[in-house]
Amino acid sequence: MKMSRAVWVLALALPALACAESDEGAAPEWVLSRSPAFVNRVIPGERPLALVTSGDQEGERVELTAVISLDGGTVALRPASIGAGEVSEVWVDLPSTDTETPFTVTVTGTRGTTEHTVIIDATAIPGADDLAPMADQIIGVFLDELGGTVEGLPPEVAGLARGTPVAGLLVVSHYAWFTDEYEVGLSWHIMIAPDDWAEIYLRPRDQLQPTRAFRLDSWSTALDGGEYAITEVDPPVEVMR
């Protein structure tokens, strides 16, 4: 028996309609990702390691857990539960070490019955926070001009908290502070004027990327009482770690 064209079209449509109805209540797809793409060397103590986000898909909250491969090291997620578009900071507390030791932090996100995992590779190195005195002086120059007028920057250095070195590099030093609402990242080029620039970025701690950044043309000139300029620049696409 031949099937009429109308009946044939309806027969083809029914499976698609059934799939649409069955998928209607399904949870939207989600991913777990981290930033920055690369983590530098980390000295002992409590240090920020990376940021983790579940993307902006609406749905159930993502519950996070983490483990660290380094003996004596601990890892904390702040916060340990994130919703759509929200961010968690991954912090590690590393023991003292005499040698460079690679380690990994594995972060697992669970949403309903689905899990996703990201792995963060880093290296623990010997060292101590010997950057704080210089970092405080340079950030003080920025605060003298911008503090209290740019959201996220306190009027003076005393308003910054949880100062820590980030990114154990040589030619450019990196430091960061973490107030209740903002990460304030500082970098300075270890050169003589006029090539000794310095930059800061501001990241709301509930966001993945910095939102504002400023550049000082010569930090040594500023610290010596000379003339200097601070200008706003494009923020970096990711934080420094």
N, C-alpha and C positions, 0 to 999 in steps of 0.2 A: 504494500500500500504506500503510495506516495504521500509525503508530508507536505502540507501547504507551506508557502513561503513565510506566512505570519507565524505559524506554529513552529517552524524551524528557527526563526529569529528568537522567539520566546524561549525555546529550548536552550539555545546558546547563552541567553542572558541569565537564566536562572542560577547556574553555578557562580557567576560573577556576583550576582545579588547576594547569594548566600555567603560568599567570602566577605563581602563588604559588611554584612550584618555581623558576622562572627568577629571581624577585626575592629568593630566600632568601639568595643570596650577594652581593647588591648592597650597596655601601657606604651607610651611613645618610646622610641629608641633613645638610648643615652650612651655616653662615652665617659671614660675617666681619663683625664690628661693632666700633664704636669708642666711647669714652667719654673726656671728656664730650661732650655734644651740641654745645657751643659753645666755641671757643677764643678767648681774648682776645688782646690785642696782646703781642708778644714782643720783648724787647730783645736786642741782640747778645750772642753768647757761647753756651755750651752750656746748653740749656734743655729741660725736659720738655714735650712737646707734647700727647700723648694716650696712651690705652691701647687696645690692640686685643685682641680675643678671638675664638675660633672657636666658642664655645658649648660645651655639655657632651656633644655627640654622640660616642660612642666610634668609633674607626676609626683610619686612618692619621694621622700627624702632619701638621700644616699648616706648610709652608715659606713664610717671609715674605721679601719684598723690598720696597724702598721707593725712591722718587725724589722729589726736591724741585725745584720750579720756579725757585727763587731762585738767581741767579748768585752763586757763591762760597759758597753754603750747602751743608751736608752733613747727612745723616740717618742715624741708627743705630737698629736694632731690638734690644732687650734683653729676652728672647732672640730669635733669628731663626727659631726652630722651636718650635711650641707643640702640645700635645696637648689632649685634651678638657678643657674648663673652665679651661685655662691662659691666662695673660695675658702680652702683650708690651708693653713700654714703648717709645714712639716719642720719641726724643730728636733735637733739631736743634742744629746749631752754626751760628749766623748771623753773617755779616760785619757790620762797622760800617756804618752808614747815616746819611745826613743827612736823609732823607725817609721818610715812611711808605710802605711797599711791600707790597702784598698778595702772598701766595704760597700755593701748595698743596703738600701732601705726599700722594702717592698710594701706598697700601700694597696690595700684591697678595699674596693667600694662595693657595698651590697645594697641593692634596691629591689625589694620584693624577693623574687627567687633568682635574680640575675646578679652575677658578680663580674667586675672588671678589675684589672690589676695594672699598676704602673711600677716600674723598677727604677730607682734612682741610684746611680753609681757615683761614688766619691772616694776620696783618699784622705785618711787621717794622717796628720803630720805633727812632728814636734813643734812646740812654739808657745807663745803667750801673747796676750793683747798688749803690744807695745805701741800701737797706733793711736790710742785714745788721746794723749796730750796734743798731738798735732791735729787730729781730727776735730777736737774741741775748739782749737784756735781757728781753724779754717771755717767750720760751720758758724762760728761766732761772727765772721765777716758777713756771711749771708744773712744772719739774723739781725745784725745791726741795720741792714737796709730793708729786709723783707719781713722780719719777724713781727707777728701780730697783724700784718696786713695781707699776707697770703695764707689762705686756709690750710691748716696742717703744720704751719711753722709757728712755734711759740715765740714770745718776745726775747727770750734769752736761753742760753745753753742749759740752764738748770731745768727747763721745761721738757727737755729730751730725756728719754728713758731707754733702758735695755741696750746700751751701746755695745756694738760688737764688730770685730773685723769680718769682712766677707771677701771671698775670692782672693786667696793667697797668691797674689801676683807681684811682680817686681817693679816694672817701670811705672805703673799706675797703682796707687793704693786705693783700697775700697773699704768703706766703713758704713754702718747703718745704725739707726736708732728706731725703736718701736714704741710709739706712744699708744694710748688706748685706741686711737682712730687711724693713725697714719704710720707708714714706713717712710722714713726719711733717709735716702741713700746718698752718700757722698763719695766722690772720686777725685783724686788730685794727681796731676802729672808731676813726677819727681824729676824736674828739670830746673834750670835757672831762667829768670825772666828774659824775654817775654814769652817763653814757651811753657811756663808752669801754670797752665789753666787748671781750674777746678770746676766741678759740676755737682749739682744736687738734683735728685728727682723726688717726687712725692707720689706715694701710692696709698690710696685708701685701703685699709687692711681687709676690707670685704670685696676688693676688686683684684683682678688678675694683673693688670698692667698699670704702670705709672701714668698719672694724668697730667702732671706739670713738671717742668724742669727749668733750671736756671744755670747760667755759666758765668764764672768769674774769670776775667782775662789773665790775671797774674796774682796768685795767692801770696807769693813772697813779697811783692810790692805792697799789697794790702797790709800784710802783717808788719812791714817796715814803716807804715804810715804814709806811703806814697799814694798817688792817684790811681784809681782802678775803676773798672766798669763791671756791672752785673747786668746781664741781658737774659730775657726769657728765650728758651730754645725748645725744639721739639722733644718731647719725652721719649725715652727709649721704649722699644717694643716689649721688653721683658726686664725683670729685675736682675740684679747681679748677685751671683752666689759663688 
